[in-house]
Amino acid sequence: MKTALTIAGSDSSGGAGIQADIKTMTVNGVFAMSAVTALTAQNTTGVTGIMEVSPEFLKEQLDRVFTDIRPDAVKIGMVSSPGLIEAIADRLSLYGAQNIVVDPVMVATSGSRLISEDAVETLKNRLLPMADVLTPNIPEAEVLSGMQVKTPEDMERAAARIGEACRCAVLVKGGHQHNDANDLLYRDGSFRWFYGRRIDNPNTHGTGCTLSSAIAANLAKGFGLEEAVERAKAYLSGALAAMLDLGKGSGPMDHAFDINSIYREGPEK
């Protein structure tokens, strides 16, 4: 079995972060491992508290993973301080990690800020250049590119600017501010649009975590980047289309919509 590692924060409500990543990786056919960057107190209505681990403890988690069950892909999500970013970059470089997917999480779906200002520059300088692909949404692409993104043409310019600066592929997710679900992949000077149908579901908590984890899982299994993105996008659409409705705010998706197992059955009525 192929393996994937998620380096991200914990979501106490289970819809995003480490919890969403592990569910996604498992359903997409790889063995999931985790290194926790922070604990969060959150639910579908927002984040009320963040408690980071120390850089030293994060390094220890990564050491234990890489020296035993080496991951075939790595997904990086919420990393809220420069010290943690430095710790991740140090260990990924030390162990020669491959198939690195970075979801540059800066703002939660609920609008809560998840990363400090000084961490943004460290992220740009240390971690993003190590990635094989970045998966920013529109607000994150604006921060990383230093420009406003209002149109598909803006998405192309922003993706190219980020990709050239970070020397990696960039998948700009269009669903955050546009009336469609079209995502743009910039890679080696060329563009590819992945067209999608917007699903009328207000419960979108964890969509970014889910997409990036599915990409990592498919890269771990040996798919090329474009096919990994295509498969991940289809999986995300299925999870949204299942129309799970939990919580009082922007609820989670049904990550296990594609599992058919007797172990999921409840008691007969």
Disulfide bonds with the S-S distance in Angstrom:
none
